[in-house]
Amino acid sequence: MNRISITADRNYEVVIDIDWQKAIEPYLANRGQVAVIVSETMRDRIVNLPVTDAQIHIFTVPDSEAGKSFSTYQKVLDWLGAAGFTRNDLIVAVGGGAVTDLSGFVASSWLRGIDWVAVPTTLAAMVDAAVGGKTGINSEYGKNLIGSFYSPIAVLVDLAWLDSLSDRDFAAGLAEVIKCGFIVDAKIVELLKEKNLFEVRSDRGLTLELITRSITVKAKVVSGDFKESFDREILNYGHTLGHAIELHSKYTLRHGECVSIGLVFAANLANQCGILADQETDLHREILSNLGLPTSYESRHWSELRANMAIDKKSRSGTLRFVAISEIGETLRIEAPSESDLLAAYERLGS
Ligand SMILES: NC(=O)c1ccc[n+]([C@@H]2O[C@H](COP(=O)([O-])OP(=O)(O)OC[C@H]3O[C@@H](n4cnc5c(N)ncnc54)[C@H](O)[C@@H]3O)[C@@H](O)[C@H]2O)c1
C-alpha cells in the first residue's frame, strides 16, 4: 500500500493498492446516509459494501460525458434533496473521471459542501481526475466550464478495477501518465519508452509504479497551487488542443485520446517556436503511438478547433496561452503564438 498526502482546501490522502471495499469502511462510520454515485456500466460491481449503520443509496448516472451534463447534475441534487441529505452525510463516487468530476461537483454544491470519497475505476481517474479537487460538468460552450475546486476526504485506488478496463480506456489513461513524465518526472518517460500497451498492461509492478509516480507528480503540483493561479497549469500540458478536439468530436473520442493528440501538437508548437529540440518532439509521437494512442486529427477541422481553443481556461482577454516544455521536466508558457506557428504545428500532426 502506498499513501500520498495532498495539501489543499483540506488535506487528504490518496491510498494506492488497496481493496476499496475494505478501505472505505472508516469513512462510513457515524454517517446517517451515504450516496454511492456510479455509472450504468459499473452499477453491478457495487456489491459487498461493508456493513454500516448508515442508509446506503445507489444513484446510477449515464456513462461518460453524458453523466457530466447539467440535467444529470440536477437529477442527483434532486435525489439528495428527496433523501434529505445533511452535512453529516457522505457521497462516494465510484467510476471513471466523468463520475468523479460530477460527484465532486455535487458534493461541493449540496448544502455548500458535504464530504465525498473518490473511488476511481479507470486509469485516467486514478492518476488524474480523482486527485486534485477539480470537479465539474460540461457546458454546451465547452468542456468542464462549470465547476469548483473541492477536495474529497480520501481517494482510494484499487488496481483490481483495471482488469476489466478496455484497452482503449487503459491507453487513454496512459496519456495522462506520460504527460506527468514530460512535465515533471523523466523516469516515467524512461519507463514508457519503447513499450507497447500490452507490455504495460501485463506488468502489474510497472503499472503500480506508473500510477504512484503520476499521482506523486499531481499531488506535488496541486499542493503548491490548489486553485490554479499559475503553477498548476502545467498539468494542462496537451489539453488546450485536447479539449478543443474533445468538444469538436462531440465526446466520441476519450479525454486521454484527445490529450494524446494535444501533447504532440504542444510539442510541435514548442519545436516550431524554437523551444524544444527535434528529438524530444519526435519522442512524444513515438511513445504515444507505440501505446496505441492517436496522434493526428483531420486537417480540415483547424478553423473550428482554433475557435474552440479561444475559450480555453488558460486564455486571457482573447490571448491564447499554451503549456510547453523546453526539455523533459522543464515547463514554460507560450503566450500568443503566431497564427502561422499554430497552423504549422497542427499541420505537422497529419491527418
Ligand atoms: N478533474 C480533473 O482534474 C480531471 C482530470 C482528467 C480528466 N478529467 C475528466 O475525466 C473524464 C474522463 O475520465 P475517464 O477517462 O475515466 O472516462 P470515463 O469516466 O468517461 O469512463 C470511460 C468508460 O469506462 C467505463 N468504466 C469505468 N471504469 C471501468 C472499469 N473498471 N472497467 C470497465 N469499464 C469501466 C465507464 O463506465 C465509461 O464508459 C473527462 O470528463 C475528463 O474531463 C478530470
The ligand as a Gaussian input file, in Angstrom:
#p B3LYP/6-31G(d) Opt

LIG

0 1
 N      -10.966000      16.724000     -12.509000
 C       -9.831000      16.562000     -13.128000
 O       -8.778000      17.039000     -12.697000
 C       -9.813000      15.741000     -14.383000
 C       -8.590000      15.317000     -14.919000
 C       -8.616000      14.483000     -16.043000
 C       -9.807000      14.114000     -16.626000
 N      -10.969000      14.568000     -16.077000
 C      -12.257000      14.188000     -16.663000
 O      -12.379000      12.774000     -16.586000
 C      -13.215000      12.330000     -17.656000
 C      -12.552000      11.161000     -18.352000
 O      -12.414000      10.140000     -17.431000
 P      -12.180000       8.640000     -17.905000
 O      -11.124000       8.590000     -18.953000
 O      -12.022000       7.869000     -16.662000
 O      -13.502000       8.260000     -18.705000
 P      -14.995000       7.943000     -18.241000
 O      -15.251000       8.337000     -16.862000
 O      -15.820000       8.537000     -19.312000
 O      -15.046000       6.351000     -18.337000
 C      -14.851000       5.715000     -19.563000
 C      -15.719000       4.457000     -19.659000
 O      -15.151000       3.415000     -18.868000
 C      -16.178000       2.788000     -18.087000
 N      -15.504000       2.239000     -16.920000
 C      -15.123000       2.896000     -15.810000
 N      -14.411000       2.086000     -15.026000
 C      -14.359000       0.880000     -15.629000
 C      -13.772000      -0.373000     -15.283000
 N      -13.045000      -0.540000     -14.174000
 N      -13.946000      -1.411000     -16.132000
 C      -14.653000      -1.252000     -17.284000
 N      -15.214000      -0.096000     -17.676000
 C      -15.071000       0.965000     -16.844000
 C      -17.144000       3.909000     -17.806000
 O      -18.402000       3.432000     -17.430000
 C      -17.139000       4.623000     -19.162000
 O      -17.998000       4.002000     -20.053000
 C      -13.405000      13.505000     -18.574000
 O      -14.677000      14.044000     -18.372000
 C      -12.345000      14.498000     -18.127000
 O      -12.704000      15.830000     -18.348000
 C      -10.993000      15.360000     -14.978000

